[in-house]
Amino acid sequence: MIDPARLLGFAFANADYLFEVDPKGTVVFATGASSNFLKSGYDPVGKPAARLFMTTEAIKFATLSRALAKGDRAGPFQLKLAGGTEAAVSLFRLPQNGEQVSCTLSKPGMRGIAATDTATGLSTREGFLAAAAQVASDDDTLALVQLPGLPDMCDGLGEEDANRLLGRIGDAFSKIGAKAAGRLSRSSFGVIAEAVGGPAALAKKIRAALKESGAGTLDVEQALIALKGRGISNAQRELVLRHVIDKFAAGRWSCDQTSDVGAHFAQMMEEAETSLRRLTETVADGAFGIAYQPIVELAGGQTSHFEALARFADGATAETIDMIEALGVADAFDLAV
């Protein structure tokens, strides 16, 4: 018979935190590096597994876990935890373990989720974000590069030539002494380094890679941003960085699309930092209202209970809640409510 300690060792080789859920959705076992995922001192055993996740994510988790047949696996996939951080989640219903579902949590981009973009050799967006959170310091510079015509250029090349081009572009980013370098989308890249030699030097390396590939020329839009946080903690700066880079990679700009990418990022960074300070003050001061929505039983017409809905002075409730979750203020807001 296999030693249970050995099985536990194999499990931890691929995860940071392990827990087991019964058919009712209750956590019946948990062990591992809880500080990476849970509030300090929180013990999930005996409590609903849904409490580990944000509300919408808890619904996804419950749906996936209930759908597992004996021997089925699910994941890894990313879910947001109750504290606002993200985790790679995997589930397995071992036939010999009755109705219980075995679950693992690990840090995004580190295990389970691909951390390397095979075409460029750089980190994927998630791999880059995970690395950025670990290696970035106030002395570093974030370089963001957009090559708007790259997807069309690759589509016009054969697969072999396109991969050769992307590989050379990846080499160009890797050779500037970066702490972290990643492909954020098909056309955008990010680098964190103590120094990148200035915008001209970085653009020169990229254009040289294009020339070596014989693929032609492309516009190179870029921005160099110092990572010093203005009035926010290091942990908050990391949250802002993740939030803004996600918006950058997705191309969700809040200003004129024709503007320079540096101006886009600087504006988003400022907006995110301002929003974080405003949200922190709002939560600390209790400067929000609660509307109580009655939930009525259809059979008898009696009020069963009330749903508490947050209301903010500017009226933008959905947007404010999204920002609270994205910028890691969710736990504090829940306590304030």
N, C-alpha and C positions, 0 to 999 in steps of 0.2 A: 504494500500500500504506500502511496506517495505521501511523504511528510507534509502536513498542512503548511508548515513554515516555508517549505520550498515553493509551494503554490503561491503563497503570499509574496515571496520574493520575486517570482515571475510577474505577478500582477503589478508590483511596484516598479518593475523595470519599464513598464509602459504607461505608468500613471503616477499622479501625485497624491490622489485621494480616492478611497474606495468606499462604497456604501451599497447596501442591499435593501430592496424595497419589496414589501409583501403585496398581495393582490389588492389590498385596500389603499395602496399608495403610501403606506407608513414606512419610515426608515427603521429597519430592525437591526442593522449593523453598520458601523462606520469606523474607519481608521485611516490614518495618513496625515499629510501635511495640511491640516485644516486651516492654518493661518493664511495660506495662499488663496483661500476661497470663502471662508466663513468669518462672521463677526467674532471678535475675540471672546472666548468662553462659551460660544454657542455649541450645544450638543444636539445634533439632529435626531438621535435615536429616540424612538417613541413619538416622533412628530411627523406630520405630513411632509413628504419629499417636496411638495409644491413650494414650501417655505424657503427652499434653497434657491429658487429662481424668481425672476421678475414675473409678474402676473401672466403676460402673454407667453412668455417662455415656459412657464409652468404648465400651461395648457398643451404646448407642443410636447413637453416631456411626458405628460400623462398619456397623451394620445399614442406616442411611440411605444411606451412601456406596456400599455394594455394590448397593443396590437401584436406583441411578440408571441409567436408560437414556440413550443419547446425546441431548443436548438437554434433559434433565430438570433441574429445579431443586428444591431443598429448603430450607425455612426462609424467613425467620429464625425460629429457635427458641432457647430458652435452655438452656445446658448449664453444669455446674459444671466449672471447670478443676482441674487437679491441686493448685493452691495454695489451693483453696477459694473463689475468686472466681467470679462468673458472667459469661458472655459470650453475646452474641447471635451465633449461628452460621448461616451460609448456605453452601450447596453448589451447584455447577453443573458438569455434565459437558458441556463444549464439544465438539461433534462433530469439529471440526478439531484437537482436542488429544488424539487417540487415546483411551487408556483412563484418562487422568489425570482426577482430580476437583479442581476449583478450589474453595478454601474461604476464607471470610473470618471474622474475629472483630471484633466491635465492642462497645462498652460498652452494657450493657442500658439501655433507656429513652432512649438518645441517638440511635441509628440503627436502622432495621430494625424495631424493636418500637414500637408506638404509644405515644407519651409523653403524649398528651392525651386525657382523657375528653370525648368530644364533647358529652355531655348537660350537664355542669357547666362545661366550659371549664377545669377544673383538670387537674393532672397525673394520669395513671393511677398505680396503686400502684407499678409499676416505675419510672415517670418520677419519682415523688416520692422513692423510695428512692435512685435515682441522683443526684438533685439534693441530697438530704439529705447524702449522703456527700461532696459537693463544697462545700456552703455552710455546713453546721452548724459552730458553734464552741462553746467552753465557756461563752460568755456568752449563748447563745441558750436559748430555751424551746421545748419541743415541746408543742403542744396537740393532744390526741387527743379527738375528738368522736364519740359514738355516738348515732344516731337510730334506735332499735330499730323504730319503726313506719313508717319511711320506705318500705321496699319494698312493704308492704301499701297504703300511701297512694297510691303511684305506680301500683300495679296497679289501684286503684279509679278512677283518673282516665283520661281519654282520653290518647292519646299526646301530643297538642299541649299539653294542660294539664300533664302530667307533666314534659315537657321544659321548660316555662316555670318550673315550680316548681324543678326541679333547676338551671336556669340562675341563678335568683335566689339559691339557696343557694350556688352557686359564687361569685357576686358578693360575697356576705357574707364568705366566706373570703378572697377576693382583696383586699378593701378594708381589711385590718388591717395592712398594711405587711409582708406575709409575704415571707421569703426563698424559701420553697417552700410550696406548698399542693397537696394531692392528695386524690383520692377513693380510699380504700384498699379499699373493698368497697361493696356496694349501700347499706349503712347506716352506714359509718364514714368519717371524714375525718381528715386530719392537716395540721398547720401548723407551720412552723418560723419563728420571728421573734425579734427581740431583746426585744420586749414585745408582748403581745396584749391589754393593758388589763384583765387579770383574767378569771376565769371568768364573772362576771356580764355583762361587756361583750360577750363572744363569744356567750353564750347569747342575749342581747338581740338581736343582729344576726340570728341564725338565726331566732328567733321572729318578728322583723319580716318576714323573707323569706317565712315561712309565711303570715303574715297578709296580705301583699300579694298572694299567690297565691290567697287565699280557700280554701285547702285544709284549714284547721282547725289544730289544735295537735298537737304531738308532745312526748314526753319528750326532754329533751336531757341526755345523760350526758356528762361531760367530765372531763378531767384536764389539768393543767399540770405539766410535768416539766422541771426544770433539767437540762441536758445535761452537767453536770460529771461526768466519770468518777471513780469512787472507786477509786484504786489501779490504774488501767489506762491504757494509752497512748491517744492520739487514734485511731490506726488500729484498736486493739482496741475502743474505744468505738463506732466506726462499725460494726464487725461485730456488736456487741451490739445496737445500735440497729436494724440490718436484721433480725436474728434475732427481736427482740421485736416489731417492727412487723408482721412477717409473721404471727406468732402472733396478734397483736391483730386484724389484718384478717381472718384466717381464723376468728376466734372461738374459738381453742383456749385456753381458760383452765385453769389448774391449781388453781383454788379455786372457791368457791361462785359459781354463775352469777348470783345475785341481788345480789352485792356491787357497789359503785360501780366504774365503769371505771377511775378513778384508782388505787384500791387494787389492781385487777388488774394494771395496768401497772407500778406501783411494785414489786409482788411479783415479776413476771416479770423486770423489769430487775435487781433484786437477785439473783434466782436465776441469771440469765444471767451476771452479773458474777462471782458466787461460783463458778459452774461453770467460767468461763474461767480464773480464778486457780487453781482446783483442778486443771484439766486441764494447765495450764502447768507446775505443780509436778510432777504425775504424769509428764509427758513428760520434764521436765528431770532428775528423779531416777531415771527408768527403773523406776518403781513399778508395773510390770505384768508379766504372765507371757505366755509363748508356748506354745500347745499345737500339736503337730505331727500333723496329720491325714494318715494314709497314703493315697495314691491308688494303687489297684491295677489292673493290667491284667487285664481279664476273661478274655482268651484263655489266659494262662499262669499267672495268679494271683500274679504277681510285683509287688512294690511298685515303681511307676514313679518316684514322687517324693512329697514331703510338702507339704501346704498349711499355712502358718504362720498360726495363728489367735490373735488377741490375747485375753487374759483379764485382767479387772480385779477388784480385791479385793471390790467391792460386788456382783459378779456380773451387773451390768447392762451387758453388753458391747454389745448393739445400740444401746441408748440412748446410751452413752458415745461410740461411734463416730459416731453422728448428731451429737452435740454437737461432737466434734472437727472434723467437716467443716463444720458450720454456723458455728462460731466461728473458723475460719481457722487451726487448729492442725495441720492435716493434714500439711503439709510437715515440720514439726518432729517429728511423731509417726512419719512414715515413716523419717526419719533415725534416730530413737531405736530403732525396731525393727531 
